[in-house]
């Protein structure tokens, strides 16, 4: 009912066809989109390959085999591409990485493929966590990536020093709770709200890649990060989506 009312108001200013409502099972759309999803090359070295396609990698490529399922992060969205390009440029081999809002796990996997020593991937959505874990295994980087359900403000922090369970390994997590590089590709209000927690997890000299914001939100996000003594070192834009890289001085 609310959707119909909203469309009625929109029709007063712009012609919109009548609403057609039908019920689709989750597996219907989850499989249908695959017909339009093919090999993606991003940056200079990254290749995202659908898990169901055959592919012979080029020398030096960081190949990510992906089965996103219902989780965000196929590489098709500009924010994901911007983050991948920033990772390729700013990630130093042997560094530690935190991926907040990992979705399909594509950014965490890219970080491992680009040479990160250890990656902690967090998401509050159990569907995303399951998809990310499957993709991590598919890409054979499970010895360097830990995927957990949670957030910076949740109970994940308190379990870093705990014994590993059958699905989690704590061995690769920095005991200090600090990371050389953090990547977060979420909505701008979430980034603003997490700014203090994000800043508290960055090593001195470390960097944060933040995306998921549009131009009108950029100033507010940058201001929130600057309040935490994080300085902008790079900005990139694609289709009105913004990605900023900040450094802890």
N, C-alpha and C positions, 0 to 999 in steps of 0.2 A: 504493500500500500504506500509506504513512504517513498519507494523508488518511483512508483507511478506518479505521485504528486510532484516529485522533483522534476521528472521528465515533462510533466504538463507545464511547469513554470519555464523550463528551458525552451519549450516550443513557442512560447510567446515572443522569444527574441531570435530563434533559429529553428529552421525546419528539421524535425527529427521524426523518423518513422515510428509507427506504433510498436509498443513493447511486445515482444514475443517471448513467452516464458516456457521453458521446458526443463526437465530434470535430467542431469547427466551424472553418471557414476564417475567417481574420481579417476578410475583407470581409463575412462574414455579420453579425457583431455590429456592425461599424463602420458598416453601413448601417441595421441594424434599429433602433438607438436613435434615429435621426433622426425617427421617427414620433412620439416623445414630446417632441421638442425644438422649442420655439417661442419667440416674442418674449419677452424678459425685460427689465423695467425695474428698474433698481437705482439707489438714491439719488434725487436730484432731476433729474439730467440724462442719465444713462447708459442707453442702450438697446442690448441685445445682440440682433442679428438673425441667425438662421441664413442662411448664404450662399445657400441655395436658395429663400428666401422673398422675396416682394416686400414692400416697406415704404416708406411715405411718412413721412419724419421730421417730428416736431414742431419748431417754431421753437426754436433754442437747444439741441437735443439733441446729445449726443455719441454718435453711432451707430457701433457696432462690428459689422461683418459677419464672421461667424465660421464656419469649417469646421474644427472641432477635430481630426477624424480620430481617431487613437489617442493624442493628446496630452492631458494634463490641462488643464482650464481652459475650461469651458463657461459658467460663471456659475451653474450649478445647485448647486454645493457651497457650504456656508456660508462656508468660508475664502476662496473667490474673491469672494463678495459682500462680505464684511467688508473685504477689501483694496480693492475698487473704491470702496466708500463712504469709506474712509479717504483714498484718492487724490483723490477729488472734494473732500474737505474740506481736505486739507493741501497739495495740489500748487499751487505758484505758477507762473503763466504765465512762460515764458522760462527755467525751471529745467532742470537736467540730472538725469537719472534713470538708475538702475541697477536692472534687474529680474533677480534671481538665481533660477534655476529657472523660466524663462519659460513652459514648457509650450506651450500653443497660441499664446502671445503676447498673450493678452487684456489683461493688466495693462500691458504695454508699449504696446499700441495705445491703451488707455484714457488712459495718460499723455500720449501724443502728441495725442490728440483733445482732451484737457483743457488743452493749451497748453504742454507741455514742449518745450523747444528741441531737445534731443537725448536719445535713450534708447539704452542698451546693454543688450541682452537676452541672457542666458546660459543655456545648458542643457547638461547632459552627455549627454543622450539625442539621438542623431542624428535619430530619428523626430520628436521634439519640435521640433528645430531646423528640419527641413524644413517641418513644419506651420506653425510661427511665421512663417517666411519667406513662405510662401504667403499667410497671413492679413495680413501686413504689406503685401504687394503688393495684395491684394484691397481693403484699406482706404486705399490710396494715401498711405501715410505712410512709404514706404521712404526718403525723403530725410532723415527725422529719426530713424529706428530702424535700428540695426545689430544683427543676430542672429548670434550666434556659438556654436559648440560649445565648452564649456569651463566652468571655474569660477574662483572668486577665487584659488584656490591653484594653478591650472594655468598653461599657457603663454600664456593670453590676455593677461595683464598685460604680458608681454614684447613683444607684438606691437602694442601701442597706438600706438607711434610708427613702425611699419613702413609700407611702401607698401601700398595696398589691393590686394586680389586681385579677380578678376572677380565674386565673390559678396559681398565685404565692403567697406565704406567706412570708413576711419578718420577721414575729414574731420570728422565731427561729434563725435568723442570728445574729452573734456577732456584736454589734455596733462598736467595735474597728476595725473590718475587719481582726482580727488576728485569727488564728486557732491553735489548739493543734496538729493536724495531717493533712498533705496534702498527697494525693496520685495522681500520674500522670503517666499514662501508654500510652505514645505517642512516636512518633519518636524522636530519639536522637537530631537532630538539633533543634526541637521545644523546648525540655527541656533546651538545652543550651541557646536559645534565651529568654526563660522565666525565667532563673535562678534568675535575680535580682527581678522580680515580685514575684516569689515563695518565696524567702528568706524574702521579706518584709511582707509576710502574715503569717509567722510562729511565734508563741509565743516563748519567751525565754524558752529554754528547750524542745521546741516542735520538731517534727520530720517530715521528708519528705520521702516518699517511691516513688522512681523513677524507672520505667521499660520501656521497649520498645527499649532497646539498645542491640547491639551485642558487642562481646568482643573487636573488633577493635575500637569501639566508646567509650568504657568505660572511658579511660583516659581523653578524651576531656570533657565528661559529668562531671566527678568527679572534674576536674580542674575548670570548670565553677561554680560548686557548692561551691568549696572550696574558690574561690575568694569572694564569698558572705558570708564567715565565717560559712559555714556549714561543719561539720565534719562527715566523714563516720564512722558509727558504726556497719554496717553489710553489707555483700555481699552474694548474692545467685545466682546460675546459673542453668539453665535447657536447654538442647539442644542448647547450644551456646548463649542463651538469658540471659541477666544479669539484676538483680534487686539490687539496692543499697538503703540502709536506711541511711539517714544523720540526724544529730541533730544540732539545733541552740544553741550554747553555751551561 
